[in-house]
């Protein structure tokens, strides 16, 4: 088994970026979900209610994050990595209360105009860590603005199994995994406890419960019924539709496409 994709999503619910290698940190890959958009009430914004967020892409540059809309790559905004107004904004990701850093009024104005909703861009404040649930902790791990866990892994064989059951196949980007691997049988990841990739050891914490975001075409922002409709027929457990496994990293390091994935 080998790593075939590494994906990073700098701003929660916006488009992701494929990398050939990435730095593994406790809270997730370097830059992964380090920023998040919230509405005027501090509620986080996602594709679940705003599918058009899929059409915003990000680029990792030397000193800044560049964000643009699919329709107009030249009319983007540069967000310096160190930029913050210093103002603390209270928000939450699902049931987790969060204190995050406000980025800038310039970023707020740009995103508000693009999304046609009053919003603010927030940045992770590592002095206010968001710890994962106690029952999943090994070394008091914490997470970025991701839904619940720092990492998500899916096997290509699992997606092939799903697509064999559907009339129209879906790409892997519907599931927004951080790590994709090739080799072996479908849903092998369900049986794992710990794995090693390159120099990094990961603990598998829990299956990933899927939501309506998987029904949004990441290239067009159009919404349908698949793949949830098909997944519900054979991947439903206790009312949740499961696809992929969540992970925490037990040490920092770097992993690359082509690295062997070892089940321990």
Residue pairs with C-beta under 8 A, 6 or more apart in sequence:
1 155
1 181
1 182
1 183
1 184
1 188
1 260
1 261
1 262
1 263
2 181
2 182
2 183
2 258
2 259
2 260
2 261
3 179
3 180
3 181
3 197
3 255
3 256
3 257
3 258
3 259
3 261
4 156
4 180
4 181
4 182
4 257
5 18
5 172
5 177
5 179
5 180
5 257
6 18
6 19
6 20
6 21
6 22
6 29
6 178
6 179
6 180
6 255
6 256
6 257
7 16
7 17
7 18
7 19
7 173
7 176
7 177
7 178
7 179
7 180
8 16
8 17
8 19
8 22
8 29
8 30
8 31
8 32
8 60
8 178
9 15
9 16
9 17
9 32
9 33
9 58
9 176
10 17
10 31
10 32
10 33
10 34
10 35
10 58
10 60
10 65
11 33
11 35
11 36
11 37
11 56
11 58
11 65
11 67
11 121
12 33
12 35
12 36
12 37
12 44
12 46
12 145
12 146
13 37
13 45
13 46
13 47
13 50
13 53
13 54
13 213
14 53
14 54
14 56
14 57
14 58
14 67
15 54
15 55
15 56
15 57
15 58
15 70
15 218
16 58
16 173
16 176
17 57
17 58
17 59
17 60
19 257
20 256
20 257
21 254
21 255
21 256
21 257
22 29
22 30
22 254
22 255
22 256
23 29
23 30
23 252
23 253
23 254
24 30
24 200
24 249
24 251
24 252
24 253
24 254
24 255
25 249
25 252
26 139
26 141
26 142
26 150
26 248
26 249
26 252
27 124
27 126
27 129
27 141
27 142
27 143
27 144
27 150
28 143
28 144
28 146
28 150
28 151
28 178
29 151
29 178
31 60
31 65
32 144
32 146
32 150
32 178
33 124
33 144
33 145
33 146
34 123
34 124
34 144
34 145
35 65
35 79
35 103
35 121
35 122
35 123
35 124
35 145
36 44
36 45
36 91
36 93
36 100
36 121
36 122
36 145
37 44
37 45
37 53
37 111
37 115
37 119
37 120
37 121
37 122
38 44
38 45
38 89
38 91
38 119
38 120
38 122
39 45
39 117
39 118
39 119
40 118
40 119
40 120
42 89
42 90
42 91
42 92
43 91
43 92
44 91
44 92
44 93
44 145
45 53
45 115
45 117
45 119
46 53
46 213
47 53
47 54
47 213
47 216
47 221
48 211
48 212
48 213
50 115
50 117
51 216
51 221
51 222
51 223
52 115
52 221
53 115
53 221
54 216
54 217
54 218
54 219
54 221
55 69
55 70
55 71
55 221
56 67
56 68
56 69
56 70
56 114
57 67
57 68
57 69
57 70
57 73
58 65
58 66
58 67
59 65
59 66
59 67
59 68
61 78
63 80
63 81
64 78
64 79
64 80
64 81
65 78
65 79
65 81
66 76
66 77
66 78
66 79
67 76
67 77
67 79
68 74
68 75
68 76
68 77
69 75
69 76
69 114
77 106
77 107
77 110
79 103
79 104
79 107
79 121
83 103
83 104
83 107
83 123
84 101
84 102
84 103
84 104
84 123
85 101
85 102
85 103
85 104
85 105
86 101
86 102
87 101
87 102
88 99
88 100
88 101
88 102
88 125
88 128
89 99
89 100
89 101
89 102
89 120
89 122
90 97
90 98
90 99
91 97
91 98
91 99
91 100
91 122
92 98
93 130
93 145
93 146
93 147
94 147
94 148
96 130
98 128
98 130
98 145
99 125
99 128
100 122
100 123
100 124
100 125
100 128
100 145
101 122
101 123
101 124
101 125
102 120
102 121
102 122
102 123
103 120
103 121
103 122
103 123
104 121
107 120
107 121
108 119
108 120
108 121
111 119
111 120
111 121
112 118
112 119
124 144
124 145
129 142
130 142
130 143
130 144
131 137
131 140
131 141
131 142
131 143
132 141
132 142
132 143
132 148
132 149
132 150
132 205
132 248
133 148
136 149
136 205
136 206
136 248
137 248
138 203
138 248
138 250
139 250
141 150
141 248
141 249
143 149
143 150
144 150
148 246
149 205
149 206
149 246
149 247
149 248
150 247
150 248
150 249
151 178
151 179
151 202
151 246
151 247
151 248
151 249
152 175
152 176
152 177
152 178
152 179
152 208
152 244
152 245
152 246
152 247
153 177
153 178
153 179
153 180
153 181
153 189
153 195
153 202
153 244
153 245
153 247
154 172
154 175
154 177
154 179
154 180
154 181
154 189
154 243
154 244
154 245
155 180
155 181
155 182
155 183
155 184
155 186
155 187
155 188
155 189
156 172
156 180
156 181
156 182
157 182
157 183
157 184
157 185
157 186
157 187
157 188
158 186
158 187
158 188
158 189
158 243
158 244
159 170
159 172
159 175
160 186
161 186
161 187
162 170
162 227
162 230
162 231
162 243
163 169
163 170
165 230
165 233
165 234
166 226
166 227
166 230
168 226
170 214
170 226
170 227
171 218
172 180
173 218
174 213
174 214
174 215
174 216
174 217
174 218
174 227
175 208
175 210
175 214
175 243
175 244
176 213
177 244
179 197
179 247
179 255
181 189
181 261
183 261
188 263
189 204
189 244
189 245
190 207
190 242
190 245
191 263
192 204
192 245
192 263
193 203
193 204
193 264
194 201
194 202
194 203
194 204
194 250
194 263
194 264
195 201
195 202
195 204
195 247
195 261
195 262
195 263
195 264
196 202
196 261
196 262
196 264
197 255
197 259
197 260
197 261
197 262
198 253
198 254
198 255
198 256
198 259
198 260
199 251
199 253
199 254
199 255
200 249
200 250
200 251
200 252
200 253
200 254
200 255
201 249
201 250
201 251
201 264
202 247
202 248
202 249
202 250
203 247
203 248
203 250
204 245
204 246
204 247
205 245
205 246
205 247
205 248
206 245
206 246
207 237
207 240
207 242
207 243
207 244
207 245
207 246
208 242
208 243
208 244
208 245
208 246
209 240
209 241
209 242
210 228
210 231
210 240
210 241
210 242
210 243
210 244
212 223
212 228
214 227
214 228
214 231
214 243
215 223
215 224
215 225
215 226
215 227
215 228
216 222
216 223
217 223
217 224
228 241
231 241
231 243
232 241
235 241
235 242
235 243
236 242
